[in-house]
Amino acid sequence: MYLNSLHLLNFKNYAEAQIDFSRGVNCLTGNNASGKTNILDAIYYLSMCSSYFTSTDYQNIRHDENFFMIKGEFELNNMPESILCSLKEGQKKQFKRNQKEYERLHEHIGLLPVVIAAPVDQELITEGSEVRRKFLNSMIAQIDKLYLKDLLSYNRILAHRNALLKQFAASGVFDSPSLLVWDEQLTALGEIIHKKRKKFIEDFLLLFAKFYRYIADDEEDAGIKYESQLDGNDFSALLKNVLEKDRALQYSTTGIHKDDLNFTIGGVSAKKFGSQGQQKSFVIALKLAHFATIKKHKNLRPVFMFDDLFDKLDDDRVSKILNMVQDDLFGQVFITDAHKERLKRILNEFDIPFHSYHVEKGNVLMETI
């Protein structure tokens, strides 16, 4: 799978940009805040229907404009794929594949898989469970379309259940049969999602452990444990047991929306006891295992994007990653760096062919190497 070209219009700091890419390594250089990362985010958008860095779509519209457009020309299994995303203030987001609009955005996810490694990924270790659930969901969604459909349905039903709990509190009237309708749907979907998450982590852990040992060059084992209230418990029974608590708090306190991933290094918490170097290795290993998982399940190599790779990792870890690039583990790769000469020097040392693009204030110029 390859991205041949990208066209941006009013996206973040780009008034307009048209960029043709190589099928190998593409290097984006320029000062901080010049727009390098925004290009990676546009590529992510075309794959996942949302931004990797911002939670609100409208935040991606260029200042003083009222719409944005991203268009990518891909090649998938030797066939062209044209993907267009557009958003106008006050209207819903549009996604088109080969000029045909999707009825539901989740139908697109997984078609053109991508993996991105960025400084913000440190939050996978340092922040709360919601960040890790989002990461887990994005990984499974790219290889299992039914998973995302079930997850969206679960969240919709959960919202209805929470609204009903608030209604009971406001009216002072409890209607058990009405709540049971939502409970039955919630438990059915929750058990399916729990089973898929558990199986995914079992397989993912094998790949992750291999990459962690390689990147960290460490004899200590790193682990990932999937933690859920449904482990060894019947979901319906759990909901009955916490019913009074849910009524008092007016929201659902039990379910797969409370799941988490417990990251460990040497058997102890990576968040509490992991060194900065160990945490960096852990996060990179997560992303490499993500790449390998997609490759295994879809029999293709997703686009891999490294944001500020050289500024966030020491020379040894960078060398480990570039050795994999040199060994042709990856397909199409994007790397951003603020120091053009450093980037050229390191890639030349590894004898890795690359194309270079200089980014300055929302303008992109392809350079001759």
C-alpha positions in Angstrom: 0.0 0.0 0.0 1.3 3.4 -1.0 0.3 7.1 -0.8 1.3 8.6 -4.1 0.1 12.1 -3.6 -1.6 14.4 -1.1 -3.6 17.5 -1.7 -4.5 19.9 1.2 -6.9 22.8 1.2 -7.4 25.0 4.3 -6.1 22.2 6.5 -4.5 23.5 9.7 -1.7 25.9 8.6 -2.0 25.0 4.9 -3.9 27.3 2.5 -3.1 24.8 -0.2 -0.5 22.2 -0.9 0.1 19.4 -3.5 2.7 16.9 -2.6 3.9 13.8 -4.6 5.6 11.1 -2.4 8.0 8.3 -3.1 7.2 4.7 -2.2 10.2 4.4 0.1 11.4 6.9 2.8 9.9 10.4 2.8 11.6 13.0 5.0 9.9 16.2 6.0 12.2 18.8 7.5 11.7 22.3 8.7 11.5 24.4 11.9 9.1 23.6 14.7 5.5 24.7 13.9 6.2 24.9 10.2 3.6 22.2 9.4 5.6 18.9 9.2 3.4 17.1 11.7 0.2 18.4 10.0 1.1 16.5 6.9 1.3 13.3 8.9 -2.0 14.1 10.6 -3.6 14.6 7.1 -2.4 11.1 6.1 -3.8 9.7 9.4 -7.1 11.5 8.7 -7.4 9.7 5.3 -7.0 6.4 7.0 -8.9 6.8 10.3 -11.4 9.5 9.5 -10.2 11.7 12.3 -7.1 13.6 13.6 -4.4 11.9 15.6 -3.7 15.1 17.5 -7.0 17.0 17.9 -10.3 15.7 19.3 -12.5 18.2 17.4 -12.7 18.2 13.7 -13.4 21.9 13.4 -10.0 22.7 15.0 -8.4 21.4 11.8 -9.9 24.2 9.7 -7.4 26.9 8.8 -7.8 30.1 10.7 -10.4 32.5 9.1 -11.7 29.8 6.8 -14.9 27.8 7.1 -13.9 24.4 5.5 -11.0 22.1 4.8 -10.3 19.4 2.3 -7.8 16.5 2.2 -7.4 14.3 -0.8 -5.0 11.3 -1.2 -4.2 9.2 -4.2 -3.3 5.7 -3.0 -2.3 2.4 -4.5 -3.7 -0.7 -2.8 -3.1 -4.2 -4.2 -2.0 -2.6 -7.5 -5.2 -0.7 -7.8 -5.7 3.1 -7.5 -7.7 4.4 -4.5 -8.8 8.0 -4.4 -9.8 9.2 -0.9 -11.3 12.6 -0.1 -12.3 14.1 3.2 -14.0 17.4 3.5 -15.6 19.4 6.4 -17.5 22.6 6.3 -18.6 24.5 9.4 -22.2 23.6 10.3 -22.2 20.5 8.2 -21.3 16.9 8.7 -17.9 15.5 7.6 -17.8 13.9 4.2 -15.7 10.9 3.2 -15.5 9.7 -0.4 -13.8 6.6 -1.9 -13.3 6.9 -5.6 -15.9 9.7 -5.7 -18.5 7.6 -3.9 -19.5 8.9 -0.4 -19.6 6.6 2.5 -22.9 6.3 4.3 -21.1 5.5 7.6 -17.5 6.5 8.3 -16.6 3.3 10.1 -17.0 1.4 6.8 -13.8 3.1 5.7 -11.5 2.3 8.6 -9.2 -0.5 7.9 -9.1 -0.1 4.2 -5.8 1.9 4.2 -4.1 1.2 7.5 -1.5 3.5 9.0 0.7 3.5 12.1 2.1 6.7 13.7 4.7 7.1 16.4 4.8 10.6 17.9 6.0 12.3 21.1 2.4 12.5 22.4 2.4 8.6 22.6 4.2 8.9 25.9 0.7 9.5 27.3 -0.1 5.8 26.7 2.0 5.2 29.8 1.6 8.4 31.8 -2.1 9.2 31.3 -5.4 7.4 32.3 -7.2 4.4 31.0 -9.2 6.3 28.3 -6.0 6.9 26.3 -5.0 3.2 26.4 -8.6 2.1 25.4 -8.5 4.4 22.5 -5.2 3.0 21.3 -6.5 -0.6 21.7 -9.7 0.2 19.8 -7.8 1.8 16.9 -5.6 -1.2 16.6 -8.4 -3.8 16.5 -10.6 -1.5 14.3 -8.0 -1.6 11.5 -8.2 -5.4 11.3 -11.8 -6.1 12.3 -14.7 -4.1 10.8 -17.3 -5.8 13.0 -15.4 -4.8 16.1 -15.8 -1.1 15.4 -19.4 -1.5 14.5 -20.1 -3.3 17.8 -18.1 -0.7 19.8 -20.1 2.2 18.3 -23.3 0.3 19.1 -22.2 -0.3 22.7 -21.3 3.3 23.2 -24.7 4.4 21.8 -26.6 2.0 24.1 -24.4 3.1 27.1 -25.4 6.7 26.4 -29.1 5.7 26.4 -28.7 3.8 29.7 -26.9 6.7 31.3 -29.6 9.1 30.1 -32.3 6.8 31.6 -30.5 6.7 35.0 -30.5 10.6 35.0 -34.2 10.5 34.1 -34.9 8.2 37.0 -33.1 10.6 39.4 -34.9 13.6 38.1 -38.4 12.1 38.2 -38.0 10.0 41.3 -39.6 7.1 39.5 -37.6 3.9 38.8 -38.7 1.8 35.8 -36.9 -1.5 36.0 -38.3 -3.0 32.7 -37.1 0.0 30.7 -33.6 -0.3 32.1 -33.5 -4.0 31.4 -34.0 -3.4 27.7 -30.8 -1.5 27.6 -29.0 -3.9 30.0 -29.7 -6.8 27.7 -28.3 -5.1 24.7 -25.3 -3.7 26.6 -24.3 -7.1 28.0 -24.6 -8.9 24.7 -22.2 -6.4 22.9 -20.0 -6.0 25.9 -19.2 -9.7 26.1 -18.4 -9.8 22.4 -16.0 -6.9 22.7 -14.4 -8.2 25.8 -13.7 -11.6 24.1 -12.2 -9.8 21.1 -10.0 -7.5 23.2 -8.7 -10.4 25.3 -7.8 -12.5 22.2 -6.2 -9.6 20.5 -3.9 -8.8 23.5 -2.9 -12.4 23.8 -1.6 -12.4 20.2 -0.3 -8.8 20.3 1.8 -9.5 23.4 4.0 -12.0 21.6 4.9 -9.5 18.9 5.3 -6.7 21.4 7.7 -8.6 23.7 9.9 -9.4 20.7 10.2 -5.8 19.6 10.8 -4.5 23.2 13.7 -6.9 23.7 15.2 -5.7 20.3 14.7 -2.0 20.9 15.6 -1.9 24.6 18.4 -4.5 24.3 17.2 -5.3 27.8 17.0 -8.7 29.6 14.0 -7.5 31.6 10.7 -8.6 30.2 8.0 -6.0 29.4 4.4 -7.0 29.7 0.8 -6.0 28.8 -2.1 -7.2 30.8 -5.7 -6.6 29.7 -7.8 -5.7 32.7 -11.6 -5.8 32.6 -14.4 -6.0 35.1 -15.8 -8.8 32.9 -12.8 -11.0 33.6 -14.3 -14.2 35.1 -17.6 -12.4 35.7 -21.0 -12.4 34.1 -21.8 -9.0 32.8 -25.5 -9.2 33.6 -24.8 -10.2 37.2 -22.3 -7.3 37.5 -24.9 -4.8 36.4 -27.4 -6.1 38.9 -24.8 -5.9 41.7 -24.0 -2.2 41.0 -27.5 -1.1 40.2 -27.9 1.0 43.4 -24.5 2.6 42.9 -25.4 3.4 39.2 -28.7 5.0 40.3 -27.0 7.1 43.0 -24.2 8.3 40.6 -26.6 8.5 37.6 -24.2 6.7 35.2 -23.0 3.2 34.4 -20.0 2.3 36.6 -19.4 -1.2 35.2 -18.6 -2.5 31.7 -16.0 -2.7 29.0 -15.9 1.1 28.9 -13.9 0.8 32.1 -11.3 -1.6 30.7 -7.6 -0.8 30.9 -4.1 -2.1 29.8 -1.6 -2.6 32.6 2.0 -2.0 31.3 4.9 -3.5 33.2 8.6 -3.7 32.9 10.4 -6.3 34.9 7.1 -7.2 36.6 6.5 -3.7 38.0 4.5 -0.7 36.7 6.0 1.0 33.7 4.3 4.2 34.7 5.6 4.3 38.3 9.0 2.6 38.1 10.0 2.6 34.4 12.9 4.9 33.5 12.5 7.4 30.7 14.5 5.2 28.4 12.5 2.1 29.3 9.2 4.0 28.7 10.5 5.2 25.3 11.4 1.7 24.3 8.0 0.5 25.5 6.1 3.0 23.4 8.2 2.3 20.3 7.7 -1.4 20.7 3.9 -0.9 21.0 4.0 0.9 17.6 6.2 -1.7 15.9 3.9 -4.5 17.2 0.9 -2.6 15.9 2.6 -2.5 12.5 3.4 -6.2 12.6 -0.1 -7.0 13.6 -1.7 -5.2 10.7 0.9 -6.8 8.3 0.0 -10.2 9.6 -3.8 -9.9 9.5 -4.1 -7.9 6.2 -1.1 -9.2 4.3 0.1 -5.7 3.5 2.5 -3.2 5.0 0.7 -0.1 6.4 2.2 3.4 6.0 4.5 4.1 9.0 5.0 7.6 10.2 7.7 8.7 12.7 7.1 12.2 14.1 10.3 13.9 15.5 12.0 10.5 15.7 15.5 11.8 16.3 14.6 14.4 18.9 12.9 11.9 21.2 15.1 8.8 21.0 18.8 8.2 21.7 21.2 7.1 19.0 21.0 3.5 19.9 17.2 3.3 19.6 17.3 5.3 16.4 19.8 2.8 15.0 17.6 -0.1 15.9 14.7 1.4 14.0 16.8 2.4 11.0 18.2 -1.1 10.8 14.6 -2.3 10.3 14.1 0.3 7.6 17.3 -0.9 5.9 16.2 -4.5 6.2 13.0 -3.6 4.3 10.7 -4.4 7.2 8.6 -1.4 6.4 7.0 -0.3 3.2 6.4 3.5 2.8 7.8 5.5 5.6 7.5 9.2 6.6 9.9 10.8 9.0 9.8 14.4 10.3 12.8 16.2 11.8 13.7 19.8 12.5 17.4 19.3 11.5 17.8 18.7 7.8 21.5 18.0 7.8 21.3 15.6 10.7 18.6 13.6 9.0 20.5 13.4 5.7 23.7 12.4 7.5 22.0 9.6 9.5 20.1 8.1 6.6 23.2 8.3 4.4 25.2 6.4 7.1 22.7 3.6 6.9 22.7 3.8 3.1 18.9 4.3 3.0 17.5 6.0 -0.1 15.1 8.8 0.7 13.2 11.7 -0.7 13.4 15.0 1.1 10.8 17.8 1.5 11.4 21.1 3.2 8.4 22.6 5.0 8.2 26.3 5.8 5.1 28.1 7.0 2.7 25.8 5.3 4.6 25.5 2.0 6.3 22.2 0.9 9.2 22.1 -1.5 10.7 18.8 -2.7 14.5 18.9 -2.5 17.2 17.3 -4.6 19.4 15.0 -2.6 
